[in-house]
Amino acid sequence: MGLFSFLFGKKSNQIQEYLKKDAVILDVRTQREYNIEHIEGAILVPISELKTRIEEIKKLNKPVIAHCKSGIRSAQAKQILNANGIDAINGGGISAMKKALQ
């Protein structure tokens, strides 16, 4: 197994496990980025709004897979969500998420 497969195959498996738990996909990019390209069914909550929309996400009562363009903002989102008692993982960038959803 190559390093790429080890690193990203594990993330893909984790994403699949969360999807089996009926997780929601949370897109933490900007509205502009979302308009250009997005995953169907993903909920847009820009990282800049995340802290003020925690209760909205809690009301979903589902685990969360956060994603962004590269994985940096979604890593921040995961930390914020986890700190607020929400079961969340970092799905990484949109390309990785799309690949994991195939």
C-alpha positions in Angstrom: 0.0 0.0 0.0 1.4 3.4 -1.0 1.5 6.4 1.2 -1.2 8.1 -0.8 -3.5 5.1 -0.5 -2.7 4.8 3.2 -3.5 8.4 3.9 -6.5 9.0 1.7 -7.9 5.4 1.6 -8.4 5.7 5.4 -10.2 9.0 5.1 -12.4 7.5 2.4 -13.3 4.6 4.6 -14.1 7.0 7.5 -16.3 9.0 5.2 -18.2 5.9 4.2 -18.6 4.8 7.8 -20.1 8.2 8.6 -22.4 8.1 5.6 -23.7 4.8 6.9 -24.6 6.6 10.1 -26.7 9.1 8.0 -24.2 11.9 8.4 -24.8 15.3 6.8 -22.2 16.8 4.5 -21.3 20.3 5.6 -19.6 22.6 3.1 -17.7 25.3 4.9 -16.5 27.2 1.9 -17.8 30.5 0.7 -21.1 31.0 -1.2 -19.1 31.9 -4.3 -17.1 28.7 -4.1 -20.3 26.7 -3.5 -21.9 28.3 -6.5 -19.1 27.3 -8.8 -19.1 23.6 -7.6 -20.7 21.7 -4.8 -21.8 18.3 -3.7 -25.5 17.7 -4.2 -27.3 17.7 -0.8 -24.4 19.4 1.0 -25.4 22.1 3.5 -23.5 25.3 3.1 -22.3 26.9 6.3 -19.2 29.1 5.6 -16.5 28.7 8.2 -17.0 32.4 9.0 -20.6 31.7 10.1 -20.0 28.3 11.8 -19.8 29.5 15.4 -23.0 31.4 15.1 -24.8 28.5 13.5 -23.9 25.7 15.9 -27.4 25.4 17.3 -28.8 25.0 13.8 -26.3 22.1 13.2 -27.0 20.5 16.6 -30.8 20.5 15.7 -30.0 18.2 12.7 -29.1 15.5 15.3 -26.7 13.8 12.9 -23.0 13.2 12.6 -21.3 15.7 10.3 -18.7 15.4 7.5 -17.1 18.8 7.0 -15.4 19.6 3.7 -13.9 22.7 2.0 -11.6 23.2 -1.0 -8.4 21.8 0.4 -9.1 20.4 3.9 -7.8 23.3 6.0 -11.1 25.0 6.7 -12.8 21.7 7.2 -10.2 20.7 9.8 -11.0 23.9 11.7 -14.7 23.2 11.3 -14.2 19.7 12.8 -12.5 21.1 15.8 -15.2 23.7 16.3 -18.0 21.2 15.9 -16.3 18.6 18.2 -15.7 21.3 20.9 -19.5 22.0 20.8 -20.5 18.3 21.2 -21.2 17.5 17.6 -19.8 14.3 16.2 -17.8 15.5 13.1 -15.0 14.4 10.9 -12.9 16.3 8.4 -13.8 15.1 4.9 -11.0 17.1 3.4 -11.2 18.9 0.1 -14.1 18.8 -2.4 -12.1 16.5 -4.8 -11.4 14.0 -2.1 -15.1 14.1 -1.0 -16.4 13.6 -4.5 -14.0 10.6 -4.9 -15.1 9.1 -1.6 -18.8 9.4 -2.6 -18.3 7.5 -5.9 
